[in-house]
Amino acid sequence: MSKDDTDLGPSYSAPAVDKAFEIIDLLAGEMSGLTVTDMALRLGRSTSQIYRIVVSLHRLGLLRRNEQSDRYELTLKLYEVATRHPPLQKLIYHADPILERLAEETDQSCHLATVTGTSVVILAQADSPMPMHYTVKLGSRFPAMETSSGVVIAALSAPNRQHMLLAEFSEAEREQFRARFEAIRASGHERRESDVTAGVINLSKPVLDAAGHPLGAITVPFLPQRRMRMQAEAVLEKVVAAAGMLTTIMQNT
């Protein structure tokens, strides 16, 4: 191994890589994408600097350009690469049949999500067998703290990760989240009306590794409707059991 391979101290940097990561991280939190000018303003860099990196990311298939608005957004390529990582592969592999059974038993759609950065990513999902149902698309990203999945994961995360997830909120809002964290730790799950979709009740339970750290969360966005066989409390019991089953598998494989 050469000296260059072993002596990569804090001063070593690759500016193009740094800029590429900044752009990817920025776009991860933008549902409608951003123009090159918007990105440059947000990142405090020149338009020419950002443009060169954006063109490269677009050529590599990591970004998609909207021809009408000239905005760039992330493609699913990073998600596809990430889910080839063995621990995530294992989590998704074991989650799929559990989610399918949960949807079938409860007549409700369900999904498995994890937190990356300050976003929630949908790793696996199963649709309700009912003609009308609420579902989220595989690979979708949402601001973590706007979702029950993100909050139950945050509740059991390390303090430094909680600090990062709460950094953009006011102190009053942080206190509200901390109260939710305490309630989730006490009960082990959360039942809460959706902050995003009226009429939906989120039923969420974290999935843990052997050290008790959250790997993700199973959530049912409970949609009340006629002819359903279970009320929300009974569905919550099924969510708790499903997350417990996946936790046991992940802790013993």
N, C-alpha and C positions, 0 to 999 in steps of 0.2 A: 504494500500500500504506500503511495507516495505521500510526501509532506502535504501536498494540496488536498489530499483526501482526509487527512487527520487533523489539520490545523485550521478548522473553519470556525474561528471565534466570532464574537458578537459583531465585529467590524465588517465581516464578509457580507456582501449583499448582491442581489441580482435585481436591479431597478425594474426591468421589464416584468419580472415575475411578481414583484411587489405591486406594481400597478395593475397587473392582470387580476391578482387576488382582490385588490381594492374594488375593482369594477364588478367582479363576480359577487363579492360580499354585498355591495351596494344594490345590485339588481335583484339579489335574493329577496329583498324586502319590498320590492316594487311590483305590484300586481299588474300594472298597465305598462311597464317598461319606462325607459328614459331615452331622450335624445343624447347625442354626443355632447352637445352644449350643456345640457342639464347635468350630465355626469361630471364634466369638467368643473362646473360651478360647485357641485356638492363636494367634490374631492379636493378642491383648491388647486387644480392643475390646469395647464394650458390645454386648449382644444386640440392642438396638433399632437400633444403627447397622448391624450386619451384616444384620439382617432386611430393612431397607428396600432394601439393595443386592441381596440374594438374590432378593427378590420381583421386582425389575426385570430381573435376569438371567434369571429363570425366564420372565417374560412375553416376553422377547426370544428365547426358545428356546435360550439358551446353557446352561441348567441343566435337569435332569430331577429330579423329586421322586418318591421311592419312598413310596407311600401307606402301606405297612405299617410301615416303619422310620422314616419322616419324615426320611430322609437325602437330601441333594442330591448329584448327580454331574454331570460335564460331559456334554453331548450332543456329537454330531459336527459341530455347526454351525461351530465355530472351525476344525476340520480342513477342512471344505468350503470355508470362506473362504480359508484359507491355501493350499490346493491350486489356487486360481484365480490365485495369484501367478505371473507368467510364468516365473521360473526354476524353480519347483517343477513347474509344468505341463510344461515341457520335459523335466525329469528323469524324471517319471513317464511321459510320452509315449514316450520312448526306452527306458525300462526295461521296459515291459510286454512287448514281443515278445521281449526278451532273457530275461526270467524265464520266459516260456512255453516257449521253446526249452530253457532249462536244466532245467526240470521234466520235459519230455518226454524229454530225453536221459539224465537221471540217475535217473528214477523216484522223485525226491524233491521234496517241496514246497520252495519258496524264497520269499524276500521281500526287499524293499528298505526300509530304515529310515533315519531321520535323527534327530538329537538336537535337541530344543528345550528350553531350560532344563536341567533335570536329568532329563528323561524321553526315552525313545525312542518315536517314532511310526512305525507301519507305513504306508508310502506306497503300496506296490504289493506284490502277491503272486500266486503261481501255485501251484496244487495239483498234487501228484503224480498221475499217471494210475493208480497202484496202488489197489486197493480199500481198503487200510488206509494211512492217511498222517497225518502230523502237520502241522498248519497253524496260522497265526495270523490273526485277523480284521483286515481292512483298517481302518485308523484306530485300532487298539488302541494303548494307551500303557502303558509299563512303566518302572520306575526304570532309568535308563540303565546304571548300573554293575552291574546284575544280569544284563545281556544281553551276549552277545559282540558284537553290532552296536554297542552303546554303547561298549564298551571299545576296539574297533578304531578307531572314530571319535575317541574321546578320545586314543588313542595318537598320532594325527597332528594333534591340535588345538594351538592356542597355549597357552602356560603358564598364562595367566590363566583360560582355559576349563577346563583340567585342574584348576586350583585350586578352581574353583567346583564341579566334579563330584565332587571328593574331599573337600570341606569337612566332610561329616557323618561321615567315617570316622576311626578312630583312626590314630595314626601308624604302627602296625604294619601295619594294613590298607592304608594309603597306600603303604607300601614294597612290599607285594605287588603292588599295581596298577602301580606304577612299573616293577617287574620285568617284568610282562606287557607294558607299553608298550614297553620296550626290546626284548623278544623279537618283538613285532609289527613294530616299525620295522625290525628286522633281516631278518625273513622276508617282510614285506609282507602277512601274513595271520595268521589264528589258527585252529587246530584245538584244540577244548577240549570236554570233557564238560560238558553243560549244568548250570548251578548250580540250575536250576529244575525240569527234567524228567528223571527217571532214565532211563537207556538211550539218551538222545539226545546226539549229538555235534554241536556247532555248528561249522560251517565258514564262516568270515567273511572278507571282503575289502573294504576301503574303496574308495569311488568318489571321485575327486579332481577339483577344478577346475584351470584353467590355472596357478594359482599354487601348486598342490600342497596346497590346503586340502581337508579331507574334506567332501563334500557329503552323504554317506550311506554305507551299507554294504550289500552283498548277502550274505545269509546263507542257508545250507541247514541246517535242523535235521535232520541225518542220522539216519534211523530204520532200523536194521538189520532186515531181514526176509528170509524165504525168497523165492526167485525174482527177487531184485533182480539187475540186470545189472552193477552197478558197486559196488566196495568204496569205503570212505571216501576213500582216497588219490586214486583216479581221479575221484571226485566233486569233491574239493578242487581238482584241476586245472581242472575245468570252471567252478567258482566263480571262480577266479583269472582265467580267460579271459573270463568274462562281465563281471566287474567292470572288467577292462582294456578291454573293448570299450565299455562305458558311459562310462568315463573318457575314452577317445579321442573319443567323440562329443561329450561335454560340453565338452571342451577345444577343439573345432574347429567349434562351432556358435554 
